[in-house]
Amino acid sequence: MLFDGGFTFSNFVADAFTIFMFILWFWLLIVATGDLFRRHDVSGFAKVLWVIAFILFSYLGVFAYFLTQGRGMAERNKAQASEAREELRHIVGFSAADEIVKLDKLKAAGSITADEYGRLRAKLVQ
């Protein structure tokens, strides 16, 4: 326990908060480390420095990474999701054109409205 005095509600809340903060830091550490090691634009030396910052400065190191690299993380995640989507389409054998043909058939059959058709087609064209 964090505090002396046995099991009290305030000690329980403090312990629960401490555990929550540790789990939050650990999750952020995993996200930041995963992003760091997937990057090809950062040298090995810079990666080692970031890892040392994560270890020595725990919360500050992780927050510094998110503050300085956050925009790039979002762009890399978006690009990775896009690549995964295209790879899945390639493996399954369906292209955006095939999906648009299916949407045309659904619209012609009256299964979907013109509004739904436009929204779904816009997603496919992205």
Secondary structure as the mmCIF struct_conf table of DSSP 4:
data_model
#
loop_
_struct_conf.conf_type_id
_struct_conf.id
_struct_conf.beg_label_comp_id
_struct_conf.beg_label_asym_id
_struct_conf.beg_label_seq_id
_struct_conf.end_label_comp_id
_struct_conf.end_label_asym_id
_struct_conf.end_label_seq_id
BEND BEND1 PHE A 3 PHE A 7
HELX_RH_AL_P HELX_RH_AL_P1 PHE A 9 ARG A 38
BEND BEND2 HIS A 40 VAL A 42
HELX_RH_AL_P HELX_RH_AL_P2 GLY A 44 LEU A 56
BEND BEND3 PHE A 57 PHE A 57
HELX_RH_AL_P HELX_RH_AL_P3 SER A 58 VAL A 92
TURN_TY1_P TURN_TY1_P1 GLY A 93 GLY A 93
HELX_RH_AL_P HELX_RH_AL_P4 ALA A 96 ALA A 109
TURN_TY1_P TURN_TY1_P2 GLY A 110 GLY A 110
BEND BEND4 SER A 111 ILE A 112
HELX_RH_AL_P HELX_RH_AL_P5 ALA A 114 VAL A 125
#
